[in-house]
Amino acid sequence: MNARMVKILLILLLVLLVVYLIANRSYGYGIENTAIVEVLPSTTSIPPTLTATLTATRTSTVRPTNTSTPTISPTPYPTLTQTATQSLRKWSVDEVGVFISFVGSWFWSEDISFPHLPREGDEVVQLLDGEFVYSRATDSWSGPAERVNPDDVCVWAFEKLSEGYGLTIIIDGKIVNEKTREERWSQFASIIGNPNTEPYCPQFDMSSEAPVFGDTN
């Protein structure tokens, strides 16, 4: 080989060596950069599993759903009872007179009713027998009907019947009328037991059966 050919080969070898070194250096940098990207995690991203866990935790502890809050029902206002409604009723003077004539007088007529009804402290007797007057001339009653509470009067009549008053009528020492509590109840019910007319007492409603008072006297 001549000197010229040797120079050409040396130049080719140098070129190949430079290309080889450049290629190896480029390849090494690529690997290093790729490895760095894969190892370093992102500080702004959260794994899906962790995201779901945090979301569920916040939902259950910070913002409870409406169904988890107990419903508090408002306290209902009391309604008017039947007794309270009836207390608004008022009897006319004539209606009070009917009650006195056919019911009340059976209890407080001292001359004929037995046993005698104590009058002391009995406001119903003091009002009805003391302040209402019947006139034969006009066949009418007079008295302070506005002061009569029908509910109180009806309760009074039923209580006195239960206690055994108004069962026996004695005239001139002879028993002329004697009834059981149930029989007297039916008698009074025919007068004050019609809910469609006054005077009316629900304790003597004629559409119901006579109460059993527990004895025959």
Salt bridges, closest charged atoms under 4 A:
GLU110 OE2 - ARG119 NE 2.78
ASP129 OD2 - ARG119 NH1 2.72
GLU131 OE1 - ARG147 NH1 2.77
ASP151 OD1 - ARG89 NH2 3.15
GLU163 OE1 - LYS160 NZ 3.58
GLU198 OE1 - ARG89 NH1 3.17
ASP215 OD1 - ARG181 NH1 2.25
